[in-house]
Amino acid sequence: MGPGGFSAYVAEALEQRVAMDKLGELVADFEKDNEPLARAEVDKAKVESDFRRRRRGSRGSVTG
C-alpha cells in the first residue's frame, strides 16, 4: 500500500460498516409494519448498496 493507503482502507471499511448498520436499521423498521424480508432480499440490498458505494468512489479516483 502506498502513502495513506492504510488510512483509505480503514476509512472505506468504516464507511461500509456504517452503510450496513443503516441498512440493518431500515430492515428492522420496515419489518415492524410488514412481513419479514427474506434473507435473499436483504443480501441483494447489501450487494446493490456496496456496488453503488464503489461506483461513487471510483468516479472521484485518479489512476496513474
PDB file of N, H, CA, C and O in Angstrom:
ATOM      1  N   MET A   1       0.845  -1.182   0.000  1.00  0.00           N
ATOM      2  CA  MET A   1       0.000   0.000   0.000  1.00  0.00           C
ATOM      3  C   MET A   1       0.887   1.240   0.000  1.00  0.00           C
ATOM      4  O   MET A   1       1.927   1.288   0.656  1.00  0.00           O
ATOM      5  N   GLY A   2       0.451   2.222  -0.743  1.00  0.00           N
ATOM      6  H   GLY A   2      -0.394   2.183  -1.276  1.00  0.00           H
ATOM      7  CA  GLY A   2       1.193   3.466  -0.813  1.00  0.00           C
ATOM      8  C   GLY A   2       0.864   4.363   0.356  1.00  0.00           C
ATOM      9  O   GLY A   2       0.134   3.980   1.270  1.00  0.00           O
ATOM     10  N   PRO A   3       1.419   5.578   0.312  1.00  0.00           N
ATOM     11  CA  PRO A   3       1.146   6.545   1.380  1.00  0.00           C
ATOM     12  C   PRO A   3      -0.356   6.789   1.530  1.00  0.00           C
ATOM     13  O   PRO A   3      -1.060   7.067   0.559  1.00  0.00           O
ATOM     14  N   GLY A   4      -0.812   6.681   2.738  1.00  0.00           N
ATOM     15  H   GLY A   4      -0.241   6.455   3.527  1.00  0.00           H
ATOM     16  CA  GLY A   4      -2.237   6.898   3.004  1.00  0.00           C
ATOM     17  C   GLY A   4      -3.116   5.724   2.621  1.00  0.00           C
ATOM     18  O   GLY A   4      -4.331   5.772   2.811  1.00  0.00           O
ATOM     19  N   GLY A   5      -2.523   4.677   2.088  1.00  0.00           N
ATOM     20  H   GLY A   5      -1.536   4.638   1.934  1.00  0.00           H
ATOM     21  CA  GLY A   5      -3.292   3.520   1.645  1.00  0.00           C
ATOM     22  C   GLY A   5      -4.021   2.828   2.775  1.00  0.00           C
ATOM     23  O   GLY A   5      -5.185   2.450   2.638  1.00  0.00           O
ATOM     24  N   PHE A   6      -3.335   2.665   3.890  1.00  0.00           N
ATOM     25  H   PHE A   6      -2.390   2.972   4.001  1.00  0.00           H
ATOM     26  CA  PHE A   6      -3.968   2.005   5.032  1.00  0.00           C
ATOM     27  C   PHE A   6      -5.100   2.853   5.577  1.00  0.00           C
ATOM     28  O   PHE A   6      -6.167   2.333   5.905  1.00  0.00           O
ATOM     29  N   SER A   7      -4.874   4.164   5.678  1.00  0.00           N
ATOM     30  H   SER A   7      -4.007   4.586   5.412  1.00  0.00           H
ATOM     31  CA  SER A   7      -5.923   5.065   6.167  1.00  0.00           C
ATOM     32  C   SER A   7      -7.138   5.032   5.252  1.00  0.00           C
ATOM     33  O   SER A   7      -8.276   5.019   5.722  1.00  0.00           O
ATOM     34  N   ALA A   8      -6.897   5.020   3.949  1.00  0.00           N
ATOM     35  H   ALA A   8      -5.972   5.031   3.567  1.00  0.00           H
ATOM     36  CA  ALA A   8      -8.004   4.953   2.989  1.00  0.00           C
ATOM     37  C   ALA A   8      -8.749   3.634   3.141  1.00  0.00           C
ATOM     38  O   ALA A   8      -9.977   3.597   3.055  1.00  0.00           O
ATOM     39  N   TYR A   9      -8.011   2.554   3.367  1.00  0.00           N
ATOM     40  H   TYR A   9      -7.014   2.584   3.437  1.00  0.00           H
ATOM     41  CA  TYR A   9      -8.617   1.237   3.541  1.00  0.00           C
ATOM     42  C   TYR A   9      -9.511   1.221   4.778  1.00  0.00           C
ATOM     43  O   TYR A   9     -10.637   0.726   4.736  1.00  0.00           O
ATOM     44  N   VAL A  10      -9.000   1.765   5.871  1.00  0.00           N
ATOM     45  H   VAL A  10      -8.085   2.168   5.906  1.00  0.00           H
ATOM     46  CA  VAL A  10      -9.769   1.809   7.124  1.00  0.00           C
ATOM     47  C   VAL A  10     -10.997   2.694   6.954  1.00  0.00           C
ATOM     48  O   VAL A  10     -12.085   2.334   7.403  1.00  0.00           O
ATOM     49  N   ALA A  11     -10.836   3.846   6.311  1.00  0.00           N
ATOM     50  H   ALA A  11      -9.952   4.138   5.946  1.00  0.00           H
ATOM     51  CA  ALA A  11     -11.964   4.752   6.094  1.00  0.00           C
ATOM     52  C   ALA A  11     -13.041   4.073   5.253  1.00  0.00           C
ATOM     53  O   ALA A  11     -14.231   4.214   5.534  1.00  0.00           O
ATOM     54  N   GLU A  12     -12.625   3.338   4.222  1.00  0.00           N
ATOM     55  H   GLU A  12     -11.659   3.224   3.994  1.00  0.00           H
ATOM     56  CA  GLU A  12     -13.592   2.631   3.376  1.00  0.00           C
ATOM     57  C   GLU A  12     -14.302   1.535   4.164  1.00  0.00           C
ATOM     58  O   GLU A  12     -15.509   1.346   4.013  1.00  0.00           O
ATOM     59  N   ALA A  13     -13.569   0.821   4.994  1.00  0.00           N
ATOM     60  H   ALA A  13     -12.588   0.975   5.116  1.00  0.00           H
ATOM     61  CA  ALA A  13     -14.175  -0.239   5.811  1.00  0.00           C
ATOM     62  C   ALA A  13     -15.193   0.348   6.786  1.00  0.00           C
ATOM     63  O   ALA A  13     -16.269  -0.218   6.980  1.00  0.00           O
ATOM     64  N   LEU A  14     -14.857   1.472   7.395  1.00  0.00           N
ATOM     65  H   LEU A  14     -13.983   1.932   7.237  1.00  0.00           H
ATOM     66  CA  LEU A  14     -15.791   2.110   8.323  1.00  0.00           C
ATOM     67  C   LEU A  14     -17.029   2.623   7.587  1.00  0.00           C
ATOM     68  O   LEU A  14     -18.148   2.518   8.090  1.00  0.00           O
ATOM     69  N   GLU A  15     -16.821   3.171   6.405  1.00  0.00           N
ATOM     70  H   GLU A  15     -15.912   3.256   5.996  1.00  0.00           H
ATOM     71  CA  GLU A  15     -17.957   3.649   5.608  1.00  0.00           C
ATOM     72  C   GLU A  15     -18.898   2.494   5.265  1.00  0.00           C
ATOM     73  O   GLU A  15     -20.119   2.632   5.333  1.00  0.00           O
ATOM     74  N   GLN A  16     -18.314   1.358   4.897  1.00  0.00           N
ATOM     75  H   GLN A  16     -17.322   1.245   4.842  1.00  0.00           H
ATOM     76  CA  GLN A  16     -19.135   0.190   4.569  1.00  0.00           C
ATOM     77  C   GLN A  16     -19.883  -0.302   5.806  1.00  0.00           C
ATOM     78  O   GLN A  16     -21.049  -0.685   5.712  1.00  0.00           O
ATOM     79  N   ARG A  17     -19.230  -0.294   6.951  1.00  0.00           N
ATOM     80  H   ARG A  17     -18.283   0.017   7.027  1.00  0.00           H
ATOM     81  CA  ARG A  17     -19.872  -0.745   8.187  1.00  0.00           C
ATOM     82  C   ARG A  17     -21.060   0.150   8.550  1.00  0.00           C
ATOM     83  O   ARG A  17     -22.117  -0.342   8.945  1.00  0.00           O
ATOM     84  N   VAL A  18     -20.879   1.463   8.415  1.00  0.00           N
ATOM     85  H   VAL A  18     -20.021   1.863   8.094  1.00  0.00           H
ATOM     86  CA  VAL A  18     -21.960   2.403   8.706  1.00  0.00           C
ATOM     87  C   VAL A  18     -23.124   2.159   7.751  1.00  0.00           C
ATOM     88  O   VAL A  18     -24.282   2.184   8.169  1.00  0.00           O
ATOM     89  N   ALA A  19     -22.828   1.924   6.472  1.00  0.00           N
ATOM     90  H   ALA A  19     -21.888   1.904   6.133  1.00  0.00           H
ATOM     91  CA  ALA A  19     -23.882   1.658   5.486  1.00  0.00           C
ATOM     92  C   ALA A  19     -24.647   0.388   5.844  1.00  0.00           C
ATOM     93  O   ALA A  19     -25.873   0.356   5.736  1.00  0.00           O
ATOM     94  N   MET A  20     -23.940  -0.657   6.267  1.00  0.00           N
ATOM     95  H   MET A  20     -22.945  -0.631   6.354  1.00  0.00           H
ATOM     96  CA  MET A  20     -24.606  -1.907   6.629  1.00  0.00           C
ATOM     97  C   MET A  20     -25.423  -1.743   7.905  1.00  0.00           C
ATOM     98  O   MET A  20     -26.498  -2.329   8.034  1.00  0.00           O
ATOM     99  N   ASP A  21     -24.921  -0.949   8.846  1.00  0.00           N
ATOM    100  H   ASP A  21     -24.048  -0.473   8.741  1.00  0.00           H
ATOM    101  CA  ASP A  21     -25.689  -0.682  10.065  1.00  0.00           C
ATOM    102  C   ASP A  21     -26.983   0.058   9.733  1.00  0.00           C
ATOM    103  O   ASP A  21     -28.045  -0.255  10.271  1.00  0.00           O
ATOM    104  N   LYS A  22     -26.880   1.041   8.842  1.00  0.00           N
ATOM    105  H   LYS A  22     -26.017   1.295   8.405  1.00  0.00           H
ATOM    106  CA  LYS A  22     -28.074   1.786   8.424  1.00  0.00           C
ATOM    107  C   LYS A  22     -29.057   0.863   7.724  1.00  0.00           C
ATOM    108  O   LYS A  22     -30.265   0.951   7.947  1.00  0.00           O
ATOM    109  N   LEU A  23     -28.543  -0.025   6.878  1.00  0.00           N
ATOM    110  H   LEU A  23     -27.562  -0.096   6.697  1.00  0.00           H
ATOM    111  CA  LEU A  23     -29.408  -0.975   6.187  1.00  0.00           C
ATOM    112  C   LEU A  23     -30.112  -1.874   7.192  1.00  0.00           C
ATOM    113  O   LEU A  23     -31.301  -2.155   7.045  1.00  0.00           O
ATOM    114  N   GLY A  24     -29.391  -2.324   8.206  1.00  0.00           N
ATOM    115  H   GLY A  24     -28.425  -2.096   8.325  1.00  0.00           H
ATOM    116  CA  GLY A  24     -29.999  -3.155   9.243  1.00  0.00           C
ATOM    117  C   GLY A  24     -31.112  -2.423   9.976  1.00  0.00           C
ATOM    118  O   GLY A  24     -32.152  -3.003  10.288  1.00  0.00           O
ATOM    119  N   GLU A  25     -30.882  -1.145  10.248  1.00  0.00           N
ATOM    120  H   GLU A  25     -30.037  -0.674   9.994  1.00  0.00           H
ATOM    121  CA  GLU A  25     -31.914  -0.341  10.907  1.00  0.00           C
ATOM    122  C   GLU A  25     -33.135  -0.178  10.007  1.00  0.00           C
ATOM    123  O   GLU A  25     -34.270  -0.253  10.479  1.00  0.00           O
ATOM    124  N   LEU A  26     -32.908   0.046   8.716  1.00  0.00           N
ATOM    125  H   LEU A  26     -31.987   0.107   8.333  1.00  0.00           H
ATOM    126  CA  LEU A  26     -34.021   0.183   7.771  1.00  0.00           C
ATOM    127  C   LEU A  26     -34.836  -1.103   7.677  1.00  0.00           C
ATOM    128  O   LEU A  26     -36.066  -1.067   7.648  1.00  0.00           O
ATOM    129  N   VAL A  27     -34.147  -2.229   7.631  1.00  0.00           N
ATOM    130  H   VAL A  27     -33.148  -2.259   7.655  1.00  0.00           H
ATOM    131  CA  VAL A  27     -34.831  -3.519   7.550  1.00  0.00           C
ATOM    132  C   VAL A  27     -35.664  -3.741   8.812  1.00  0.00           C
ATOM    133  O   VAL A  27     -36.826  -4.138   8.728  1.00  0.00           O
ATOM    134  N   ALA A  28     -35.081  -3.489   9.969  1.00  0.00           N
ATOM    135  H   ALA A  28     -34.137  -3.166  10.038  1.00  0.00           H
ATOM    136  CA  ALA A  28     -35.808  -3.684  11.229  1.00  0.00           C
ATOM    137  C   ALA A  28     -37.035  -2.778  11.296  1.00  0.00           C
ATOM    138  O   ALA A  28     -38.104  -3.209  11.727  1.00  0.00           O
ATOM    139  N   ASP A  29     -36.885  -1.535  10.874  1.00  0.00           N
ATOM    140  H   ASP A  29     -36.016  -1.185  10.523  1.00  0.00           H
ATOM    141  CA  ASP A  29     -38.004  -0.594  10.874  1.00  0.00           C
ATOM    142  C   ASP A  29     -39.097  -1.055   9.907  1.00  0.00           C
ATOM    143  O   ASP A  29     -40.282  -1.003  10.234  1.00  0.00           O
ATOM    144  N   PHE A  30     -38.695  -1.505   8.717  1.00  0.00           N
ATOM    145  H   PHE A  30     -37.732  -1.547   8.451  1.00  0.00           H
ATOM    146  CA  PHE A  30     -39.657  -1.993   7.733  1.00  0.00           C
ATOM    147  C   PHE A  30     -40.423  -3.193   8.275  1.00  0.00           C
ATOM    148  O   PHE A  30     -41.638  -3.294   8.109  1.00  0.00           O
ATOM    149  N   GLU A  31     -39.698  -4.100   8.926  1.00  0.00           N
ATOM    150  H   GLU A  31     -38.711  -4.018   9.062  1.00  0.00           H
ATOM    151  CA  GLU A  31     -40.314  -5.331   9.410  1.00  0.00           C
ATOM    152  C   GLU A  31     -41.265  -5.116  10.583  1.00  0.00           C
ATOM    153  O   GLU A  31     -42.055  -6.005  10.899  1.00  0.00           O
ATOM    154  N   LYS A  32     -41.206  -3.966  11.230  1.00  0.00           N
ATOM    155  H   LYS A  32     -40.564  -3.244  10.974  1.00  0.00           H
ATOM    156  CA  LYS A  32     -42.150  -3.666  12.310  1.00  0.00           C
ATOM    157  C   LYS A  32     -43.573  -3.579  11.770  1.00  0.00           C
ATOM    158  O   LYS A  32     -44.520  -3.997  12.437  1.00  0.00           O
ATOM    159  N   ASP A  33     -43.722  -3.041  10.571  1.00  0.00           N
ATOM    160  H   ASP A  33     -42.953  -2.702  10.029  1.00  0.00           H
ATOM    161  CA  ASP A  33     -45.046  -2.819   9.985  1.00  0.00           C
ATOM    162  C   ASP A  33     -45.370  -3.758   8.824  1.00  0.00           C
ATOM    163  O   ASP A  33     -46.463  -3.689   8.262  1.00  0.00           O
ATOM    164  N   ASN A  34     -44.436  -4.630   8.461  1.00  0.00           N
ATOM    165  H   ASN A  34     -43.547  -4.686   8.917  1.00  0.00           H
ATOM    166  CA  ASN A  34     -44.623  -5.522   7.313  1.00  0.00           C
ATOM    167  C   ASN A  34     -44.130  -6.920   7.667  1.00  0.00           C
ATOM    168  O   ASN A  34     -43.620  -7.166   8.760  1.00  0.00           O
ATOM    169  N   GLU A  35     -44.297  -7.810   6.725  1.00  0.00           N
ATOM    170  H   GLU A  35     -44.711  -7.610   5.837  1.00  0.00           H
ATOM    171  CA  GLU A  35     -43.766  -9.156   6.917  1.00  0.00           C
ATOM    172  C   GLU A  35     -42.242  -9.103   6.866  1.00  0.00           C
ATOM    173  O   GLU A  35     -41.669  -8.231   6.213  1.00  0.00           O
ATOM    174  N   PRO A  36     -41.590 -10.030   7.550  1.00  0.00           N
ATOM    175  CA  PRO A  36     -40.125 -10.053   7.495  1.00  0.00           C
ATOM    176  C   PRO A  36     -39.621 -10.233   6.059  1.00  0.00           C
ATOM    177  O   PRO A  36     -40.222 -10.944   5.254  1.00  0.00           O
ATOM    178  N   LEU A  37     -38.517  -9.574   5.770  1.00  0.00           N
ATOM    179  H   LEU A  37     -38.030  -8.996   6.424  1.00  0.00           H
ATOM    180  CA  LEU A  37     -37.895  -9.724   4.462  1.00  0.00           C
ATOM    181  C   LEU A  37     -37.175 -11.066   4.395  1.00  0.00           C
ATOM    182  O   LEU A  37     -36.654 -11.557   5.397  1.00  0.00           O
ATOM    183  N   ALA A  38     -37.155 -11.641   3.216  1.00  0.00           N
ATOM    184  H   ALA A  38     -37.578 -11.242   2.403  1.00  0.00           H
ATOM    185  CA  ALA A  38     -36.403 -12.877   3.021  1.00  0.00           C
ATOM    186  C   ALA A  38     -34.914 -12.556   3.074  1.00  0.00           C
ATOM    187  O   ALA A  38     -34.495 -11.462   2.697  1.00  0.00           O
ATOM    188  N   ARG A  39     -34.135 -13.494   3.535  1.00  0.00           N
ATOM    189  H   ARG A  39     -34.476 -14.382   3.842  1.00  0.00           H
ATOM    190  CA  ARG A  39     -32.670 -13.298   3.624  1.00  0.00           C
ATOM    191  C   ARG A  39     -32.102 -12.911   2.259  1.00  0.00           C
ATOM    192  O   ARG A  39     -31.202 -12.075   2.179  1.00  0.00           O
ATOM    193  N   ALA A  40     -32.617 -13.511   1.189  1.00  0.00           N
ATOM    194  H   ALA A  40     -33.348 -14.191   1.254  1.00  0.00           H
ATOM    195  CA  ALA A  40     -32.131 -13.204  -0.159  1.00  0.00           C
ATOM    196  C   ALA A  40     -32.372 -11.742  -0.509  1.00  0.00           C
ATOM    197  O   ALA A  40     -31.552 -11.124  -1.189  1.00  0.00           O
ATOM    198  N   GLU A  41     -33.495 -11.180  -0.049  1.00  0.00           N
ATOM    199  H   GLU A  41     -34.161 -11.682   0.503  1.00  0.00           H
ATOM    200  CA  GLU A  41     -33.790  -9.767  -0.320  1.00  0.00           C
ATOM    201  C   GLU A  41     -32.812  -8.849   0.403  1.00  0.00           C
ATOM    202  O   GLU A  41     -32.354  -7.851  -0.155  1.00  0.00           O
ATOM    203  N   VAL A  42     -32.497  -9.192   1.640  1.00  0.00           N
ATOM    204  H   VAL A  42     -32.869 -10.002   2.093  1.00  0.00           H
ATOM    205  CA  VAL A  42     -31.550  -8.395   2.413  1.00  0.00           C
ATOM    206  C   VAL A  42     -30.153  -8.502   1.799  1.00  0.00           C
ATOM    207  O   VAL A  42     -29.452  -7.498   1.671  1.00  0.00           O
ATOM    208  N   ASP A  43     -29.751  -9.708   1.421  1.00  0.00           N
ATOM    209  H   ASP A  43     -30.321 -10.524   1.524  1.00  0.00           H
ATOM    210  CA  ASP A  43     -28.440  -9.899   0.801  1.00  0.00           C
ATOM    211  C   ASP A  43     -28.335  -9.128  -0.511  1.00  0.00           C
ATOM    212  O   ASP A  43     -27.300  -8.527  -0.799  1.00  0.00           O
ATOM    213  N   LYS A  44     -29.401  -9.144  -1.306  1.00  0.00           N
ATOM    214  H   LYS A  44     -30.242  -9.632  -1.072  1.00  0.00           H
ATOM    215  CA  LYS A  44     -29.402  -8.414  -2.572  1.00  0.00           C
ATOM    216  C   LYS A  44     -29.251  -6.917  -2.322  1.00  0.00           C
ATOM    217  O   LYS A  44     -28.515  -6.243  -3.043  1.00  0.00           O
ATOM    218  N   ALA A  45     -29.931  -6.394  -1.322  1.00  0.00           N
ATOM    219  H   ALA A  45     -30.529  -6.941  -0.736  1.00  0.00           H
ATOM    220  CA  ALA A  45     -29.824  -4.970  -0.989  1.00  0.00           C
ATOM    221  C   ALA A  45     -28.401  -4.627  -0.562  1.00  0.00           C
ATOM    222  O   ALA A  45     -27.897  -3.558  -0.906  1.00  0.00           O
ATOM    223  N   LYS A  46     -27.752  -5.511   0.174  1.00  0.00           N
ATOM    224  H   LYS A  46     -28.162  -6.380   0.453  1.00  0.00           H
ATOM    225  CA  LYS A  46     -26.372  -5.272   0.591  1.00  0.00           C
ATOM    226  C   LYS A  46     -25.440  -5.219  -0.614  1.00  0.00           C
ATOM    227  O   LYS A  46     -24.577  -4.346  -0.692  1.00  0.00           O
ATOM    228  N   VAL A  47     -25.609  -6.142  -1.545  1.00  0.00           N
ATOM    229  H   VAL A  47     -26.310  -6.852  -1.481  1.00  0.00           H
ATOM    230  CA  VAL A  47     -24.764  -6.178  -2.738  1.00  0.00           C
ATOM    231  C   VAL A  47     -24.975  -4.915  -3.564  1.00  0.00           C
ATOM    232  O   VAL A  47     -24.012  -4.306  -4.029  1.00  0.00           O
ATOM    233  N   GLU A  48     -26.228  -4.522  -3.745  1.00  0.00           N
ATOM    234  H   GLU A  48     -27.011  -5.017  -3.368  1.00  0.00           H
ATOM    235  CA  GLU A  48     -26.519  -3.323  -4.527  1.00  0.00           C
ATOM    236  C   GLU A  48     -25.970  -2.075  -3.843  1.00  0.00           C
ATOM    237  O   GLU A  48     -25.453  -1.181  -4.512  1.00  0.00           O
ATOM    238  N   SER A  49     -26.075  -2.007  -2.530  1.00  0.00           N
ATOM    239  H   SER A  49     -26.495  -2.734  -1.986  1.00  0.00           H
ATOM    240  CA  SER A  49     -25.550  -0.871  -1.787  1.00  0.00           C
ATOM    241  C   SER A  49     -24.029  -0.790  -1.941  1.00  0.00           C
ATOM    242  O   SER A  49     -23.478   0.291  -2.144  1.00  0.00           O
ATOM    243  N   ASP A  50     -23.364  -1.927  -1.843  1.00  0.00           N
ATOM    244  H   ASP A  50     -23.813  -2.806  -1.677  1.00  0.00           H
ATOM    245  CA  ASP A  50     -21.914  -1.964  -1.989  1.00  0.00           C
ATOM    246  C   ASP A  50     -21.509  -1.542  -3.399  1.00  0.00           C
ATOM    247  O   ASP A  50     -20.541  -0.802  -3.574  1.00  0.00           O
ATOM    248  N   PHE A  51     -22.251  -2.015  -4.409  1.00  0.00           N
ATOM    249  H   PHE A  51     -23.038  -2.616  -4.267  1.00  0.00           H
ATOM    250  CA  PHE A  51     -21.966  -1.651  -5.797  1.00  0.00           C
ATOM    251  C   PHE A  51     -22.075  -0.141  -5.994  1.00  0.00           C
ATOM    252  O   PHE A  51     -21.197   0.473  -6.600  1.00  0.00           O
ATOM    253  N   ARG A  52     -23.162   0.463  -5.477  1.00  0.00           N
ATOM    254  H   ARG A  52     -23.875  -0.036  -4.984  1.00  0.00           H
ATOM    255  CA  ARG A  52     -23.348   1.916  -5.618  1.00  0.00           C
ATOM    256  C   ARG A  52     -22.249   2.684  -4.895  1.00  0.00           C
ATOM    257  O   ARG A  52     -21.760   3.695  -5.399  1.00  0.00           O
ATOM    258  N   ARG A  53     -21.860   2.210  -3.716  1.00  0.00           N
ATOM    259  H   ARG A  53     -22.257   1.388  -3.306  1.00  0.00           H
ATOM    260  CA  ARG A  53     -20.811   2.875  -2.949  1.00  0.00           C
ATOM    261  C   ARG A  53     -19.487   2.824  -3.704  1.00  0.00           C
ATOM    262  O   ARG A  53     -18.775   3.825  -3.780  1.00  0.00           O
ATOM    263  N   ARG A  54     -19.162   1.676  -4.254  1.00  0.00           N
ATOM    264  H   ARG A  54     -19.740   0.863  -4.192  1.00  0.00           H
ATOM    265  CA  ARG A  54     -17.908   1.539  -5.007  1.00  0.00           C
ATOM    266  C   ARG A  54     -17.928   2.383  -6.278  1.00  0.00           C
ATOM    267  O   ARG A  54     -16.916   2.969  -6.661  1.00  0.00           O
ATOM    268  N   ARG A  55     -19.084   2.439  -6.922  1.00  0.00           N
ATOM    269  H   ARG A  55     -19.907   1.964  -6.611  1.00  0.00           H
ATOM    270  CA  ARG A  55     -19.210   3.226  -8.145  1.00  0.00           C
ATOM    271  C   ARG A  55     -19.011   4.710  -7.843  1.00  0.00           C
ATOM    272  O   ARG A  55     -18.330   5.415  -8.588  1.00  0.00           O
ATOM    273  N   ARG A  56     -19.606   5.178  -6.752  1.00  0.00           N
ATOM    274  H   ARG A  56     -20.159   4.605  -6.147  1.00  0.00           H
ATOM    275  CA  ARG A  56     -19.426   6.586  -6.348  1.00  0.00           C
ATOM    276  C   ARG A  56     -17.960   6.856  -6.062  1.00  0.00           C
ATOM    277  O   ARG A  56     -17.433   7.899  -6.450  1.00  0.00           O
ATOM    278  N   GLY A  57     -17.303   5.938  -5.395  1.00  0.00           N
ATOM    279  H   GLY A  57     -17.730   5.091  -5.079  1.00  0.00           H
ATOM    280  CA  GLY A  57     -15.901   6.121  -5.049  1.00  0.00           C
ATOM    281  C   GLY A  57     -14.988   6.123  -6.251  1.00  0.00           C
ATOM    282  O   GLY A  57     -13.976   6.824  -6.256  1.00  0.00           O
ATOM    283  N   SER A  58     -15.323   5.349  -7.276  1.00  0.00           N
ATOM    284  H   SER A  58     -16.145   4.779  -7.272  1.00  0.00           H
ATOM    285  CA  SER A  58     -14.456   5.271  -8.447  1.00  0.00           C
ATOM    286  C   SER A  58     -14.563   6.497  -9.326  1.00  0.00           C
ATOM    287  O   SER A  58     -13.648   6.780 -10.099  1.00  0.00           O
ATOM    288  N   ARG A  59     -15.658   7.232  -9.229  1.00  0.00           N
ATOM    289  H   ARG A  59     -16.402   7.002  -8.602  1.00  0.00           H
ATOM    290  CA  ARG A  59     -15.817   8.441 -10.047  1.00  0.00           C
ATOM    291  C   ARG A  59     -14.798   9.497  -9.698  1.00  0.00           C
ATOM    292  O   ARG A  59     -14.343  10.246 -10.564  1.00  0.00           O
ATOM    293  N   GLY A  60     -14.437   9.558  -8.428  1.00  0.00           N
ATOM    294  H   GLY A  60     -14.807   8.950  -7.725  1.00  0.00           H
ATOM    295  CA  GLY A  60     -13.512  10.592  -7.996  1.00  0.00           C
ATOM    296  C   GLY A  60     -12.059  10.148  -7.987  1.00  0.00           C
ATOM    297  O   GLY A  60     -11.170  10.948  -7.698  1.00  0.00           O
ATOM    298  N   SER A  61     -11.805   8.874  -8.302  1.00  0.00           N
ATOM    299  H   SER A  61     -12.527   8.224  -8.537  1.00  0.00           H
ATOM    300  CA  SER A  61     -10.425   8.387  -8.230  1.00  0.00           C
ATOM    301  C   SER A  61      -9.647   8.768  -9.478  1.00  0.00           C
ATOM    302  O   SER A  61     -10.201   8.952 -10.562  1.00  0.00           O
ATOM    303  N   VAL A  62      -8.353   8.876  -9.280  1.00  0.00           N
ATOM    304  H   VAL A  62      -7.903   8.726  -8.400  1.00  0.00           H
ATOM    305  CA  VAL A  62      -7.450   9.193 -10.384  1.00  0.00           C
ATOM    306  C   VAL A  62      -6.499   8.030 -10.512  1.00  0.00           C
ATOM    307  O   VAL A  62      -5.890   7.618  -9.525  1.00  0.00           O
ATOM    308  N   THR A  63      -6.361   7.497 -11.703  1.00  0.00           N
ATOM    309  H   THR A  63      -6.856   7.832 -12.504  1.00  0.00           H
ATOM    310  CA  THR A  63      -5.448   6.389 -11.911  1.00  0.00           C
ATOM    311  C   THR A  63      -4.147   6.922 -12.466  1.00  0.00           C
ATOM    312  O   THR A  63      -4.105   7.969 -13.112  1.00  0.00           O
ATOM    313  N   GLY A  64      -3.087   6.182 -12.199  1.00  0.00           N
ATOM    314  H   GLY A  64      -3.122   5.332 -11.674  1.00  0.00           H
ATOM    315  CA  GLY A  64      -1.842   6.627 -12.796  1.00  0.00           C
ATOM    316  C   GLY A  64      -0.682   6.166 -12.133  1.00  0.00           C
ATOM    317  O   GLY A  64       0.433   6.481 -12.549  1.00  0.00           O
TER     318      GLY A  64
END
